[in-house]
């Protein structure tokens, strides 16, 4: 675990060098977590992918261990553009010239934004359980209101309630996760900074932002892929297809990969399958 200052906030990250001695010309894989989560959920994939690629996972500002906000300007923004700018600075400070971005849920949207603003560094994007682009007013209002209530009602003692981790291990997934993942989700849920949690939720789900995302995808020159769970109730498959359809690869029938018996946490529900698909995508484009 290392830290780096970005705009006054200490960002925590893990950098795993490639085990392949001939990896100097391969891109660094950058892993971006989702809302109320942290970098830890990528570890099963990184354990395998680092055999060939250098891997970097980090905690978004206000989440996981990136909580040093005492010097942060009170007017700080938590929209997609701001998080994409944080990642841009991270790439610059770590001298990463070639990268593929792999983002989960909210992290997928951040990856799309960053690919747009860093076209020379970012060679491709893989979104996991991420989609959207359709604004349904009543549904979004319910989602925003429910999310805001959840964020504001997170007592610290919740992490000490017996069997609460079992509840988190069964939420938003097709089959229960290992109890350790439920514990990690519970800790990340309680720990997240309220301003960051509320800001990222509310700013990313405005009508303007929702409609802007497909436009961003349509302008990406980089290959962009979407890995989806067939039982994902948070980001349903139809919304993944909708966003993916704005990219040229969609017409070739290549850029949506459906995983069976999978909910909203594909990278820990089926890490082997997701890793295999990521490897195939990378090999295809690096070979070309």
RAWOJO-V288111 format. One record per residue. N is the residue number from 1. SS is DSSP state (A for helix, B for strand, O for the rest). PHI is phi in whole degrees, 0 to 359 (NA if undefined). BURIAL is # if it has 9 or more other ideal C-beta (glycine too) atoms within 8 Angstrom, else .. Layout:
[[N SS PHI BURIAL] [N SS PHI BURIAL]]
This chain:
[[1 O NA .] [2 B 233 .] [3 B 227 .] [4 B 213 #] [5 B 276 .] [6 B 230 #] [7 O 54 #] [8 O 85 .] [9 B 244 #] [10 B 282 .] [11 B 268 #] [12 B 266 #] [13 B 213 #] [14 B 239 #] [15 B 242 #] [16 B 249 #] [17 O 296 .] [18 O 292 #] [19 O 277 .] [20 O 274 #] [21 O 293 .] [22 O 257 .] [23 O 264 #] [24 O 297 .] [25 O 254 .] [26 O 266 #] [27 O 288 #] [28 B 277 #] [29 B 270 #] [30 B 252 #] [31 B 254 #] [32 B 238 #] [33 O 280 #] [34 O 263 #] [35 O 294 .] [36 O 61 .] [37 O 237 #] [38 O 203 #] [39 A 290 #] [40 A 296 #] [41 A 291 #] [42 A 273 #] [43 A 301 .] [44 A 301 #] [45 A 288 #] [46 A 297 #] [47 A 305 .] [48 A 270 #] [49 A 292 #] [50 O 290 #] [51 O 296 .] [52 O 238 #] [53 O 235 #] [54 O 290 #] [55 B 232 #] [56 B 232 #] [57 B 238 #] [58 B 214 #] [59 O 266 #] [60 O 300 #] [61 O 304 #] [62 O 93 #] [63 O 230 #] [64 O 56 #] [65 O 259 .] [66 O 271 #] [67 O 246 #] [68 B 280 .] [69 O 250 #] [70 O 294 .] [71 O 264 .] [72 O 283 #] [73 O 299 .] [74 O 296 .] [75 O 266 .] [76 O 303 #] [77 O 258 .] [78 O 234 #] [79 O 275 #] [80 A 298 #] [81 A 298 .] [82 A 292 #] [83 A 292 #] [84 A 295 #] [85 A 292 #] [86 A 303 #] [87 A 293 #] [88 A 301 #] [89 A 294 #] [90 A 300 #] [91 A 299 #] [92 A 293 .] [93 A 293 .] [94 O 265 #] [95 O 55 .] [96 O 268 #] [97 O 262 .] [98 O 226 .] [99 B 213 #] [100 B 248 #] [101 B 259 #] [102 B 234 #] [103 B 237 #] [104 B 258 #] [105 O 55 #] [106 A 305 #] [107 A 298 #] [108 A 294 #] [109 A 295 #] [110 A 297 #] [111 A 299 #] [112 A 298 #] [113 A 296 #] [114 A 292 #] [115 A 298 #] [116 A 291 #] [117 A 268 #] [118 O 230 #] [119 O 295 #] [120 O 276 .] [121 O 274 #] [122 B 272 #] [123 B 267 #] [124 B 186 #] [125 B 226 #] [126 B 233 #] [127 B 263 #] [128 B 246 #] [129 O 53 #] [130 O 229 #] [131 O 189 #] [132 O 119 #] [133 O 100 #] [134 O 247 .] [135 O 258 .] [136 O 250 .] [137 A 307 .] [138 A 295 .] [139 A 295 .] [140 A 291 #] [141 A 296 .] [142 A 295 .] [143 A 297 #] [144 A 294 #] [145 A 295 .] [146 A 295 .] [147 A 297 #] [148 A 296 #] [149 A 295 .] [150 A 298 .] [151 A 297 #] [152 A 279 .] [153 O 242 .] [154 O 231 #] [155 O 296 .] [156 A 299 .] [157 A 289 .] [158 A 300 #] [159 A 289 #] [160 A 259 .] [161 O 287 .] [162 O 303 .] [163 O 68 .] [164 A 296 #] [165 A 296 #] [166 A 294 #] [167 A 295 #] [168 A 292 #] [169 A 287 #] [170 A 248 #] [171 O 267 .] [172 O 69 .] [173 O 234 #] [174 O 282 .] [175 O 229 .] [176 O 305 .] [177 O 280 #] [178 O 301 .] [179 A 301 #] [180 A 298 .] [181 A 289 #] [182 A 298 #] [183 A 295 #] [184 A 295 #] [185 A 298 #] [186 A 297 #] [187 A 297 #] [188 A 294 #] [189 A 297 #] [190 A 287 #] [191 A 283 .] [192 O 306 #] [193 O 294 #] [194 A 297 .] [195 A 297 #] [196 A 291 #] [197 A 296 #] [198 A 292 #] [199 A 298 #] [200 A 294 #] [201 A 295 #] [202 A 287 #] [203 A 288 #] [204 A 280 #] [205 O 244 #] [206 O 287 .] [207 A 300 .] [208 A 298 .] [209 A 293 #] [210 A 297 #] [211 A 284 #] [212 A 283 .] [213 A 301 #] [214 A 300 #] [215 A 297 #] [216 A 297 #] [217 A 298 #] [218 A 295 .] [219 A 266 .] [220 O 286 #] [221 O 281 .] [222 O 283 #] [223 B 300 #] [224 B 225 #] [225 B 239 #] [226 B 227 #] [227 B 255 #] [228 B 232 #] [229 B 264 #] [230 O 288 #] [231 O 242 .] [232 O 286 #] [233 O 268 .] [234 O 275 #] [235 O 237 #] [236 O 296 #] [237 A 304 #] [238 A 295 .] [239 A 282 #] [240 A 294 #] [241 A 300 #] [242 A 299 #] [243 A 292 #] [244 A 298 #] [245 O 293 .] [246 O 277 #] [247 O 263 #] [248 A 305 .] [249 A 295 #] [250 A 297 #] [251 A 295 .] [252 A 271 .] [253 O 67 .] [254 O 248 .] [255 O 259 #] [256 B 238 #] [257 B 241 .] [258 B 264 .] [259 B 249 #] [260 O 284 .] [261 O 53 .] [262 O 224 #] [263 O 263 #] [264 O 269 #] [265 O 236 #] [266 A 304 #] [267 A 290 #] [268 A 246 #] [269 A 286 #] [270 O 222 #] [271 A 299 #] [272 A 294 .] [273 A 292 #] [274 A 297 #] [275 A 299 #] [276 A 298 .] [277 A 292 #] [278 A 298 #] [279 A 300 #] [280 A 296 .] [281 A 297 #] [282 A 297 #] [283 A 298 .] [284 A 299 .] [285 A 278 #] [286 A 288 .] [287 A 290 .] [288 O 292 .]]
